[in-house]
Amino acid sequence: MTILELDYNKLSDSELESILQLFINSYAKEDYTASREVTDFEVLKKILQNKDLLHFITYEEATPIAYC
């Protein structure tokens, strides 16, 4: 398992797709975070490009499995 600070400018299209799928498929009914609002690339890009936020992604091999 690897945890990295995310640099939006270095992400490939396939990595962005994997992260989008992580957001779409990772919440439960009890989840009260904004992750439910991430439903497409435009919303994901706005969040990931926000300079006031730090993003960390946990990878298992090349697959993102967690976001913080």
mmJSON file of the N, C-alpha and C atoms, coordinates in Angstrom:
{"data_MODEL":{"atom_site":{
"group_PDB":["ATOM","ATOM","ATOM","ATOM","ATOM","ATOM","ATOM","ATOM","ATOM","ATOM","ATOM","ATOM","ATOM","ATOM","ATOM","ATOM","ATOM","ATOM","ATOM","ATOM","ATOM","ATOM","ATOM","ATOM","ATOM","ATOM","ATOM","ATOM","ATOM","ATOM","ATOM","ATOM","ATOM","ATOM","ATOM","ATOM","ATOM","ATOM","ATOM","ATOM","ATOM","ATOM","ATOM","ATOM","ATOM","ATOM","ATOM","ATOM","ATOM","ATOM","ATOM","ATOM","ATOM","ATOM","ATOM","ATOM","ATOM","ATOM","ATOM","ATOM","ATOM","ATOM","ATOM","ATOM","ATOM","ATOM","ATOM","ATOM","ATOM","ATOM","ATOM","ATOM","ATOM","ATOM","ATOM","ATOM","ATOM","ATOM","ATOM","ATOM","ATOM","ATOM","ATOM","ATOM","ATOM","ATOM","ATOM","ATOM","ATOM","ATOM","ATOM","ATOM","ATOM","ATOM","ATOM","ATOM","ATOM","ATOM","ATOM","ATOM","ATOM","ATOM","ATOM","ATOM","ATOM","ATOM","ATOM","ATOM","ATOM","ATOM","ATOM","ATOM","ATOM","ATOM","ATOM","ATOM","ATOM","ATOM","ATOM","ATOM","ATOM","ATOM","ATOM","ATOM","ATOM","ATOM","ATOM","ATOM","ATOM","ATOM","ATOM","ATOM","ATOM","ATOM","ATOM","ATOM","ATOM","ATOM","ATOM","ATOM","ATOM","ATOM","ATOM","ATOM","ATOM","ATOM","ATOM","ATOM","ATOM","ATOM","ATOM","ATOM","ATOM","ATOM","ATOM","ATOM","ATOM","ATOM","ATOM","ATOM","ATOM","ATOM","ATOM","ATOM","ATOM","ATOM","ATOM","ATOM","ATOM","ATOM","ATOM","ATOM","ATOM","ATOM","ATOM","ATOM","ATOM","ATOM","ATOM","ATOM","ATOM","ATOM","ATOM","ATOM","ATOM","ATOM","ATOM","ATOM","ATOM","ATOM","ATOM","ATOM","ATOM","ATOM","ATOM","ATOM","ATOM","ATOM","ATOM","ATOM","ATOM","ATOM","ATOM","ATOM"],
"id":[1,2,3,4,5,6,7,8,9,10,11,12,13,14,15,16,17,18,19,20,21,22,23,24,25,26,27,28,29,30,31,32,33,34,35,36,37,38,39,40,41,42,43,44,45,46,47,48,49,50,51,52,53,54,55,56,57,58,59,60,61,62,63,64,65,66,67,68,69,70,71,72,73,74,75,76,77,78,79,80,81,82,83,84,85,86,87,88,89,90,91,92,93,94,95,96,97,98,99,100,101,102,103,104,105,106,107,108,109,110,111,112,113,114,115,116,117,118,119,120,121,122,123,124,125,126,127,128,129,130,131,132,133,134,135,136,137,138,139,140,141,142,143,144,145,146,147,148,149,150,151,152,153,154,155,156,157,158,159,160,161,162,163,164,165,166,167,168,169,170,171,172,173,174,175,176,177,178,179,180,181,182,183,184,185,186,187,188,189,190,191,192,193,194,195,196,197,198,199,200,201,202,203,204],
"type_symbol":["N","C","C","N","C","C","N","C","C","N","C","C","N","C","C","N","C","C","N","C","C","N","C","C","N","C","C","N","C","C","N","C","C","N","C","C","N","C","C","N","C","C","N","C","C","N","C","C","N","C","C","N","C","C","N","C","C","N","C","C","N","C","C","N","C","C","N","C","C","N","C","C","N","C","C","N","C","C","N","C","C","N","C","C","N","C","C","N","C","C","N","C","C","N","C","C","N","C","C","N","C","C","N","C","C","N","C","C","N","C","C","N","C","C","N","C","C","N","C","C","N","C","C","N","C","C","N","C","C","N","C","C","N","C","C","N","C","C","N","C","C","N","C","C","N","C","C","N","C","C","N","C","C","N","C","C","N","C","C","N","C","C","N","C","C","N","C","C","N","C","C","N","C","C","N","C","C","N","C","C","N","C","C","N","C","C","N","C","C","N","C","C","N","C","C","N","C","C","N","C","C","N","C","C"],
"label_atom_id":["N","CA","C","N","CA","C","N","CA","C","N","CA","C","N","CA","C","N","CA","C","N","CA","C","N","CA","C","N","CA","C","N","CA","C","N","CA","C","N","CA","C","N","CA","C","N","CA","C","N","CA","C","N","CA","C","N","CA","C","N","CA","C","N","CA","C","N","CA","C","N","CA","C","N","CA","C","N","CA","C","N","CA","C","N","CA","C","N","CA","C","N","CA","C","N","CA","C","N","CA","C","N","CA","C","N","CA","C","N","CA","C","N","CA","C","N","CA","C","N","CA","C","N","CA","C","N","CA","C","N","CA","C","N","CA","C","N","CA","C","N","CA","C","N","CA","C","N","CA","C","N","CA","C","N","CA","C","N","CA","C","N","CA","C","N","CA","C","N","CA","C","N","CA","C","N","CA","C","N","CA","C","N","CA","C","N","CA","C","N","CA","C","N","CA","C","N","CA","C","N","CA","C","N","CA","C","N","CA","C","N","CA","C","N","CA","C","N","CA","C","N","CA","C","N","CA","C","N","CA","C","N","CA","C","N","CA","C"],
"label_alt_id":[null,null,null,null,null,null,null,null,null,null,null,null,null,null,null,null,null,null,null,null,null,null,null,null,null,null,null,null,null,null,null,null,null,null,null,null,null,null,null,null,null,null,null,null,null,null,null,null,null,null,null,null,null,null,null,null,null,null,null,null,null,null,null,null,null,null,null,null,null,null,null,null,null,null,null,null,null,null,null,null,null,null,null,null,null,null,null,null,null,null,null,null,null,null,null,null,null,null,null,null,null,null,null,null,null,null,null,null,null,null,null,null,null,null,null,null,null,null,null,null,null,null,null,null,null,null,null,null,null,null,null,null,null,null,null,null,null,null,null,null,null,null,null,null,null,null,null,null,null,null,null,null,null,null,null,null,null,null,null,null,null,null,null,null,null,null,null,null,null,null,null,null,null,null,null,null,null,null,null,null,null,null,null,null,null,null,null,null,null,null,null,null,null,null,null,null,null,null,null,null,null,null,null,null],
"label_comp_id":["MET","MET","MET","THR","THR","THR","ILE","ILE","ILE","LEU","LEU","LEU","GLU","GLU","GLU","LEU","LEU","LEU","ASP","ASP","ASP","TYR","TYR","TYR","ASN","ASN","ASN","LYS","LYS","LYS","LEU","LEU","LEU","SER","SER","SER","ASP","ASP","ASP","SER","SER","SER","GLU","GLU","GLU","LEU","LEU","LEU","GLU","GLU","GLU","SER","SER","SER","ILE","ILE","ILE","LEU","LEU","LEU","GLN","GLN","GLN","LEU","LEU","LEU","PHE","PHE","PHE","ILE","ILE","ILE","ASN","ASN","ASN","SER","SER","SER","TYR","TYR","TYR","ALA","ALA","ALA","LYS","LYS","LYS","GLU","GLU","GLU","ASP","ASP","ASP","TYR","TYR","TYR","THR","THR","THR","ALA","ALA","ALA","SER","SER","SER","ARG","ARG","ARG","GLU","GLU","GLU","VAL","VAL","VAL","THR","THR","THR","ASP","ASP","ASP","PHE","PHE","PHE","GLU","GLU","GLU","VAL","VAL","VAL","LEU","LEU","LEU","LYS","LYS","LYS","LYS","LYS","LYS","ILE","ILE","ILE","LEU","LEU","LEU","GLN","GLN","GLN","ASN","ASN","ASN","LYS","LYS","LYS","ASP","ASP","ASP","LEU","LEU","LEU","LEU","LEU","LEU","HIS","HIS","HIS","PHE","PHE","PHE","ILE","ILE","ILE","THR","THR","THR","TYR","TYR","TYR","GLU","GLU","GLU","GLU","GLU","GLU","ALA","ALA","ALA","THR","THR","THR","PRO","PRO","PRO","ILE","ILE","ILE","ALA","ALA","ALA","TYR","TYR","TYR","CYS","CYS","CYS"],
"label_asym_id":["A","A","A","A","A","A","A","A","A","A","A","A","A","A","A","A","A","A","A","A","A","A","A","A","A","A","A","A","A","A","A","A","A","A","A","A","A","A","A","A","A","A","A","A","A","A","A","A","A","A","A","A","A","A","A","A","A","A","A","A","A","A","A","A","A","A","A","A","A","A","A","A","A","A","A","A","A","A","A","A","A","A","A","A","A","A","A","A","A","A","A","A","A","A","A","A","A","A","A","A","A","A","A","A","A","A","A","A","A","A","A","A","A","A","A","A","A","A","A","A","A","A","A","A","A","A","A","A","A","A","A","A","A","A","A","A","A","A","A","A","A","A","A","A","A","A","A","A","A","A","A","A","A","A","A","A","A","A","A","A","A","A","A","A","A","A","A","A","A","A","A","A","A","A","A","A","A","A","A","A","A","A","A","A","A","A","A","A","A","A","A","A","A","A","A","A","A","A","A","A","A","A","A","A"],
"label_entity_id":["1","1","1","1","1","1","1","1","1","1","1","1","1","1","1","1","1","1","1","1","1","1","1","1","1","1","1","1","1","1","1","1","1","1","1","1","1","1","1","1","1","1","1","1","1","1","1","1","1","1","1","1","1","1","1","1","1","1","1","1","1","1","1","1","1","1","1","1","1","1","1","1","1","1","1","1","1","1","1","1","1","1","1","1","1","1","1","1","1","1","1","1","1","1","1","1","1","1","1","1","1","1","1","1","1","1","1","1","1","1","1","1","1","1","1","1","1","1","1","1","1","1","1","1","1","1","1","1","1","1","1","1","1","1","1","1","1","1","1","1","1","1","1","1","1","1","1","1","1","1","1","1","1","1","1","1","1","1","1","1","1","1","1","1","1","1","1","1","1","1","1","1","1","1","1","1","1","1","1","1","1","1","1","1","1","1","1","1","1","1","1","1","1","1","1","1","1","1","1","1","1","1","1","1"],
"label_seq_id":[1,1,1,2,2,2,3,3,3,4,4,4,5,5,5,6,6,6,7,7,7,8,8,8,9,9,9,10,10,10,11,11,11,12,12,12,13,13,13,14,14,14,15,15,15,16,16,16,17,17,17,18,18,18,19,19,19,20,20,20,21,21,21,22,22,22,23,23,23,24,24,24,25,25,25,26,26,26,27,27,27,28,28,28,29,29,29,30,30,30,31,31,31,32,32,32,33,33,33,34,34,34,35,35,35,36,36,36,37,37,37,38,38,38,39,39,39,40,40,40,41,41,41,42,42,42,43,43,43,44,44,44,45,45,45,46,46,46,47,47,47,48,48,48,49,49,49,50,50,50,51,51,51,52,52,52,53,53,53,54,54,54,55,55,55,56,56,56,57,57,57,58,58,58,59,59,59,60,60,60,61,61,61,62,62,62,63,63,63,64,64,64,65,65,65,66,66,66,67,67,67,68,68,68],
"pdbx_PDB_ins_code":[null,null,null,null,null,null,null,null,null,null,null,null,null,null,null,null,null,null,null,null,null,null,null,null,null,null,null,null,null,null,null,null,null,null,null,null,null,null,null,null,null,null,null,null,null,null,null,null,null,null,null,null,null,null,null,null,null,null,null,null,null,null,null,null,null,null,null,null,null,null,null,null,null,null,null,null,null,null,null,null,null,null,null,null,null,null,null,null,null,null,null,null,null,null,null,null,null,null,null,null,null,null,null,null,null,null,null,null,null,null,null,null,null,null,null,null,null,null,null,null,null,null,null,null,null,null,null,null,null,null,null,null,null,null,null,null,null,null,null,null,null,null,null,null,null,null,null,null,null,null,null,null,null,null,null,null,null,null,null,null,null,null,null,null,null,null,null,null,null,null,null,null,null,null,null,null,null,null,null,null,null,null,null,null,null,null,null,null,null,null,null,null,null,null,null,null,null,null,null,null,null,null,null,null],
"Cartn_x":[0.848,0.0,0.895,0.515,1.257,0.302,0.717,-0.075,0.733,0.13,0.819,-0.014,0.679,-0.031,-0.343,-1.556,-2.006,-1.596,-1.015,-0.695,-1.561,-2.588,-3.551,-2.89,-1.892,-1.246,-0.481,-0.223,0.533,-0.349,-1.672,-2.583,-2.878,-2.888,-3.298,-4.822,-5.378,-6.83,-7.325,-6.566,-6.992,-6.949,-5.985,-5.951,-7.142,-7.475,-8.649,-9.919,-10.048,-11.215,-11.278,-10.143,-10.114,-10.504,-10.029,-10.375,-11.851,-12.373,-13.8,-14.63,-14.258,-14.98,-14.873,-13.728,-13.568,-14.594,-14.764,-15.755,-17.169,-17.472,-18.834,-19.231,-18.301,-18.624,-18.27,-17.788,-17.227,-18.065,-19.188,-19.926,-21.074,-21.457,-22.581,-23.683,-24.837,-25.951,-25.576,-24.708,-24.321,-23.24,-22.756,-21.683,-22.262,-21.811,-22.332,-21.332,-20.324,-19.338,-19.836,-19.062,-19.436,-19.105,-18.639,-18.238,-19.389,-20.616,-21.757,-21.916,-21.316,-21.412,-20.458,-19.515,-18.551,-19.148,-19.769,-20.467,-19.937,-19.062,-18.51,-17.143,-16.472,-15.115,-15.041,-16.035,-15.984,-15.945,-16.775,-16.793,-15.481,-15.028,-13.772,-12.618,-12.542,-11.465,-11.493,-12.674,-12.777,-12.226,-12.544,-12.058,-10.548,-10.068,-8.65,-7.76,-8.301,-7.517,-7.579,-8.375,-8.504,-7.177,-6.527,-5.206,-5.264,-6.458,-6.599,-6.762,-6.783,-6.978,-5.757,-5.471,-4.47,-5.23,-4.769,-5.433,-4.434,-4.866,-4.046,-4.833,-4.14,-4.739,-3.947,-4.651,-4.007,-4.171,-3.062,-3.057,-2.693,-3.337,-2.924,-2.511,-1.209,-0.606,-0.919,-1.576,-1.859,-3.303,-4.055,-5.476,-5.708,-6.348,-6.664,-7.761,-7.522,-8.494,-9.035,-8.424,-8.911,-8.49,-9.297,-9.057,-9.198,-8.329,-8.443,-8.12],
"Cartn_y":[-1.164,0.0,1.228,2.224,3.467,4.628,5.612,6.825,7.989,8.724,9.83,11.092,12.235,13.496,13.619,13.957,13.999,15.304,15.2,16.364,16.27,17.086,17.016,17.099,17.943,18.171,16.957,15.992,14.808,13.583,13.743,12.612,12.325,11.057,10.65,10.563,10.48,10.326,9.056,7.987,6.732,6.843,7.589,7.799,8.638,9.672,10.485,9.648,8.783,7.9,6.98,6.439,5.555,6.298,7.532,8.332,8.702,9.045,9.344,8.127,6.956,5.738,5.469,5.793,5.642,6.501,7.753,8.632,8.111,7.733,7.304,6.044,5.133,3.823,3.651,4.697,4.465,4.939,5.55,6.062,5.149,5.276,4.523,5.501,4.992,5.855,6.733,6.239,6.969,8.011,8.094,9.026,10.429,11.338,12.697,13.678,13.169,14.037,14.461,15.282,15.789,14.804,13.616,12.681,12.342,12.423,12.137,13.171,14.328,15.381,15.166,14.261,13.988,12.942,13.409,12.504,12.562,13.532,13.641,14.307,14.343,14.878,16.36,17.137,18.575,18.853,18.175,18.348,17.842,16.674,16.114,17.07,17.617,18.553,19.793,20.338,21.517,21.226,20.063,19.688,19.475,18.718,18.383,19.573,20.56,21.743,22.844,22.657,23.657,23.76,24.901,25.1,25.188,25.341,25.419,24.049,22.998,21.646,20.779,19.88,18.836,17.546,16.789,15.533,14.398,13.333,12.143,10.963,10.14,8.954,7.741,6.715,5.455,4.503,3.924,2.996,1.607,0.624,-0.761,-1.183,-1.376,-1.524,-0.258,-0.294,0.916,1.4,0.785,1.099,1.986,3.153,3.97,3.295,3.204,2.523,3.423,4.593,5.5,6.925,7.871,9.297,10.024,10.983,11.82,13.254],
"Cartn_z":[0.0,0.0,0.0,-0.799,-0.901,-0.699,0.094,0.28,-0.273,-1.19,-1.848,-1.799,-1.717,-1.894,-3.379,-3.678,-5.062,-5.735,-6.905,-7.728,-8.979,-9.028,-10.118,-11.487,-11.621,-12.917,-13.431,-12.568,-12.979,-13.212,-13.09,-13.246,-14.716,-15.054,-16.398,-16.439,-17.631,-17.774,-17.091,-17.175,-16.54,-15.018,-14.473,-13.025,-12.577,-13.344,-13.025,-13.051,-14.024,-14.119,-12.9,-12.494,-11.319,-10.051,-9.905,-8.731,-8.75,-9.917,-10.032,-9.619,-10.085,-9.719,-8.222,-7.627,-6.181,-5.447,-5.858,-5.242,-5.455,-6.678,-7.007,-6.247,-6.063,-5.491,-4.019,-3.352,-2.022,-0.85,-1.055,0.098,0.492,1.733,2.286,2.664,2.996,3.404,4.588,5.446,6.651,6.384,5.175,4.832,4.677,5.509,5.461,4.852,4.174,3.534,2.162,1.511,0.193,-0.927,-0.61,-1.661,-2.606,-2.136,-3.003,-4.106,-3.929,-4.932,-6.096,-5.964,-7.019,-7.94,-9.006,-9.913,-11.34,-11.622,-12.979,-12.926,-14.086,-14.157,-13.808,-14.168,-13.892,-12.395,-11.641,-10.178,-9.592,-10.031,-9.543,-9.812,-11.011,-11.358,-10.474,-10.206,-9.337,-7.952,-7.436,-6.107,-6.125,-7.082,-7.118,-7.463,-8.161,-8.527,-7.468,-6.432,-5.381,-4.629,-4.73,-4.124,-2.596,-2.02,-0.569,0.084,-0.714,-0.191,-0.464,0.444,0.218,-0.044,-0.993,-1.35,-1.204,-0.563,-0.43,-0.977,-1.737,-2.329,-1.854,-1.431,-1.075,-2.253,-2.667,-3.794,-3.316,-3.883,-3.746,-5.138,-5.284,-6.606,-7.39,-8.512,-9.286,-9.139,-8.234,-8.087,-6.862,-7.058,-5.891,-5.06,-3.75,-2.885,-1.786,-1.571,-0.524,-0.835,-0.407,-0.606,0.726,0.945,2.139,1.737],
"occupancy":[1.0,1.0,1.0,1.0,1.0,1.0,1.0,1.0,1.0,1.0,1.0,1.0,1.0,1.0,1.0,1.0,1.0,1.0,1.0,1.0,1.0,1.0,1.0,1.0,1.0,1.0,1.0,1.0,1.0,1.0,1.0,1.0,1.0,1.0,1.0,1.0,1.0,1.0,1.0,1.0,1.0,1.0,1.0,1.0,1.0,1.0,1.0,1.0,1.0,1.0,1.0,1.0,1.0,1.0,1.0,1.0,1.0,1.0,1.0,1.0,1.0,1.0,1.0,1.0,1.0,1.0,1.0,1.0,1.0,1.0,1.0,1.0,1.0,1.0,1.0,1.0,1.0,1.0,1.0,1.0,1.0,1.0,1.0,1.0,1.0,1.0,1.0,1.0,1.0,1.0,1.0,1.0,1.0,1.0,1.0,1.0,1.0,1.0,1.0,1.0,1.0,1.0,1.0,1.0,1.0,1.0,1.0,1.0,1.0,1.0,1.0,1.0,1.0,1.0,1.0,1.0,1.0,1.0,1.0,1.0,1.0,1.0,1.0,1.0,1.0,1.0,1.0,1.0,1.0,1.0,1.0,1.0,1.0,1.0,1.0,1.0,1.0,1.0,1.0,1.0,1.0,1.0,1.0,1.0,1.0,1.0,1.0,1.0,1.0,1.0,1.0,1.0,1.0,1.0,1.0,1.0,1.0,1.0,1.0,1.0,1.0,1.0,1.0,1.0,1.0,1.0,1.0,1.0,1.0,1.0,1.0,1.0,1.0,1.0,1.0,1.0,1.0,1.0,1.0,1.0,1.0,1.0,1.0,1.0,1.0,1.0,1.0,1.0,1.0,1.0,1.0,1.0,1.0,1.0,1.0,1.0,1.0,1.0,1.0,1.0,1.0,1.0,1.0,1.0],
"B_iso_or_equiv":[0.0,0.0,0.0,0.0,0.0,0.0,0.0,0.0,0.0,0.0,0.0,0.0,0.0,0.0,0.0,0.0,0.0,0.0,0.0,0.0,0.0,0.0,0.0,0.0,0.0,0.0,0.0,0.0,0.0,0.0,0.0,0.0,0.0,0.0,0.0,0.0,0.0,0.0,0.0,0.0,0.0,0.0,0.0,0.0,0.0,0.0,0.0,0.0,0.0,0.0,0.0,0.0,0.0,0.0,0.0,0.0,0.0,0.0,0.0,0.0,0.0,0.0,0.0,0.0,0.0,0.0,0.0,0.0,0.0,0.0,0.0,0.0,0.0,0.0,0.0,0.0,0.0,0.0,0.0,0.0,0.0,0.0,0.0,0.0,0.0,0.0,0.0,0.0,0.0,0.0,0.0,0.0,0.0,0.0,0.0,0.0,0.0,0.0,0.0,0.0,0.0,0.0,0.0,0.0,0.0,0.0,0.0,0.0,0.0,0.0,0.0,0.0,0.0,0.0,0.0,0.0,0.0,0.0,0.0,0.0,0.0,0.0,0.0,0.0,0.0,0.0,0.0,0.0,0.0,0.0,0.0,0.0,0.0,0.0,0.0,0.0,0.0,0.0,0.0,0.0,0.0,0.0,0.0,0.0,0.0,0.0,0.0,0.0,0.0,0.0,0.0,0.0,0.0,0.0,0.0,0.0,0.0,0.0,0.0,0.0,0.0,0.0,0.0,0.0,0.0,0.0,0.0,0.0,0.0,0.0,0.0,0.0,0.0,0.0,0.0,0.0,0.0,0.0,0.0,0.0,0.0,0.0,0.0,0.0,0.0,0.0,0.0,0.0,0.0,0.0,0.0,0.0,0.0,0.0,0.0,0.0,0.0,0.0,0.0,0.0,0.0,0.0,0.0,0.0],
"pdbx_formal_charge":[null,null,null,null,null,null,null,null,null,null,null,null,null,null,null,null,null,null,null,null,null,null,null,null,null,null,null,null,null,null,null,null,null,null,null,null,null,null,null,null,null,null,null,null,null,null,null,null,null,null,null,null,null,null,null,null,null,null,null,null,null,null,null,null,null,null,null,null,null,null,null,null,null,null,null,null,null,null,null,null,null,null,null,null,null,null,null,null,null,null,null,null,null,null,null,null,null,null,null,null,null,null,null,null,null,null,null,null,null,null,null,null,null,null,null,null,null,null,null,null,null,null,null,null,null,null,null,null,null,null,null,null,null,null,null,null,null,null,null,null,null,null,null,null,null,null,null,null,null,null,null,null,null,null,null,null,null,null,null,null,null,null,null,null,null,null,null,null,null,null,null,null,null,null,null,null,null,null,null,null,null,null,null,null,null,null,null,null,null,null,null,null,null,null,null,null,null,null,null,null,null,null,null,null],
"auth_seq_id":[1,1,1,2,2,2,3,3,3,4,4,4,5,5,5,6,6,6,7,7,7,8,8,8,9,9,9,10,10,10,11,11,11,12,12,12,13,13,13,14,14,14,15,15,15,16,16,16,17,17,17,18,18,18,19,19,19,20,20,20,21,21,21,22,22,22,23,23,23,24,24,24,25,25,25,26,26,26,27,27,27,28,28,28,29,29,29,30,30,30,31,31,31,32,32,32,33,33,33,34,34,34,35,35,35,36,36,36,37,37,37,38,38,38,39,39,39,40,40,40,41,41,41,42,42,42,43,43,43,44,44,44,45,45,45,46,46,46,47,47,47,48,48,48,49,49,49,50,50,50,51,51,51,52,52,52,53,53,53,54,54,54,55,55,55,56,56,56,57,57,57,58,58,58,59,59,59,60,60,60,61,61,61,62,62,62,63,63,63,64,64,64,65,65,65,66,66,66,67,67,67,68,68,68],
"auth_comp_id":["MET","MET","MET","THR","THR","THR","ILE","ILE","ILE","LEU","LEU","LEU","GLU","GLU","GLU","LEU","LEU","LEU","ASP","ASP","ASP","TYR","TYR","TYR","ASN","ASN","ASN","LYS","LYS","LYS","LEU","LEU","LEU","SER","SER","SER","ASP","ASP","ASP","SER","SER","SER","GLU","GLU","GLU","LEU","LEU","LEU","GLU","GLU","GLU","SER","SER","SER","ILE","ILE","ILE","LEU","LEU","LEU","GLN","GLN","GLN","LEU","LEU","LEU","PHE","PHE","PHE","ILE","ILE","ILE","ASN","ASN","ASN","SER","SER","SER","TYR","TYR","TYR","ALA","ALA","ALA","LYS","LYS","LYS","GLU","GLU","GLU","ASP","ASP","ASP","TYR","TYR","TYR","THR","THR","THR","ALA","ALA","ALA","SER","SER","SER","ARG","ARG","ARG","GLU","GLU","GLU","VAL","VAL","VAL","THR","THR","THR","ASP","ASP","ASP","PHE","PHE","PHE","GLU","GLU","GLU","VAL","VAL","VAL","LEU","LEU","LEU","LYS","LYS","LYS","LYS","LYS","LYS","ILE","ILE","ILE","LEU","LEU","LEU","GLN","GLN","GLN","ASN","ASN","ASN","LYS","LYS","LYS","ASP","ASP","ASP","LEU","LEU","LEU","LEU","LEU","LEU","HIS","HIS","HIS","PHE","PHE","PHE","ILE","ILE","ILE","THR","THR","THR","TYR","TYR","TYR","GLU","GLU","GLU","GLU","GLU","GLU","ALA","ALA","ALA","THR","THR","THR","PRO","PRO","PRO","ILE","ILE","ILE","ALA","ALA","ALA","TYR","TYR","TYR","CYS","CYS","CYS"],
"auth_asym_id":["A","A","A","A","A","A","A","A","A","A","A","A","A","A","A","A","A","A","A","A","A","A","A","A","A","A","A","A","A","A","A","A","A","A","A","A","A","A","A","A","A","A","A","A","A","A","A","A","A","A","A","A","A","A","A","A","A","A","A","A","A","A","A","A","A","A","A","A","A","A","A","A","A","A","A","A","A","A","A","A","A","A","A","A","A","A","A","A","A","A","A","A","A","A","A","A","A","A","A","A","A","A","A","A","A","A","A","A","A","A","A","A","A","A","A","A","A","A","A","A","A","A","A","A","A","A","A","A","A","A","A","A","A","A","A","A","A","A","A","A","A","A","A","A","A","A","A","A","A","A","A","A","A","A","A","A","A","A","A","A","A","A","A","A","A","A","A","A","A","A","A","A","A","A","A","A","A","A","A","A","A","A","A","A","A","A","A","A","A","A","A","A","A","A","A","A","A","A","A","A","A","A","A","A"],
"auth_atom_id":["N","CA","C","N","CA","C","N","CA","C","N","CA","C","N","CA","C","N","CA","C","N","CA","C","N","CA","C","N","CA","C","N","CA","C","N","CA","C","N","CA","C","N","CA","C","N","CA","C","N","CA","C","N","CA","C","N","CA","C","N","CA","C","N","CA","C","N","CA","C","N","CA","C","N","CA","C","N","CA","C","N","CA","C","N","CA","C","N","CA","C","N","CA","C","N","CA","C","N","CA","C","N","CA","C","N","CA","C","N","CA","C","N","CA","C","N","CA","C","N","CA","C","N","CA","C","N","CA","C","N","CA","C","N","CA","C","N","CA","C","N","CA","C","N","CA","C","N","CA","C","N","CA","C","N","CA","C","N","CA","C","N","CA","C","N","CA","C","N","CA","C","N","CA","C","N","CA","C","N","CA","C","N","CA","C","N","CA","C","N","CA","C","N","CA","C","N","CA","C","N","CA","C","N","CA","C","N","CA","C","N","CA","C","N","CA","C","N","CA","C","N","CA","C","N","CA","C","N","CA","C","N","CA","C","N","CA","C"],
"pdbx_PDB_model_num":[1,1,1,1,1,1,1,1,1,1,1,1,1,1,1,1,1,1,1,1,1,1,1,1,1,1,1,1,1,1,1,1,1,1,1,1,1,1,1,1,1,1,1,1,1,1,1,1,1,1,1,1,1,1,1,1,1,1,1,1,1,1,1,1,1,1,1,1,1,1,1,1,1,1,1,1,1,1,1,1,1,1,1,1,1,1,1,1,1,1,1,1,1,1,1,1,1,1,1,1,1,1,1,1,1,1,1,1,1,1,1,1,1,1,1,1,1,1,1,1,1,1,1,1,1,1,1,1,1,1,1,1,1,1,1,1,1,1,1,1,1,1,1,1,1,1,1,1,1,1,1,1,1,1,1,1,1,1,1,1,1,1,1,1,1,1,1,1,1,1,1,1,1,1,1,1,1,1,1,1,1,1,1,1,1,1,1,1,1,1,1,1,1,1,1,1,1,1,1,1,1,1,1,1]
}}}
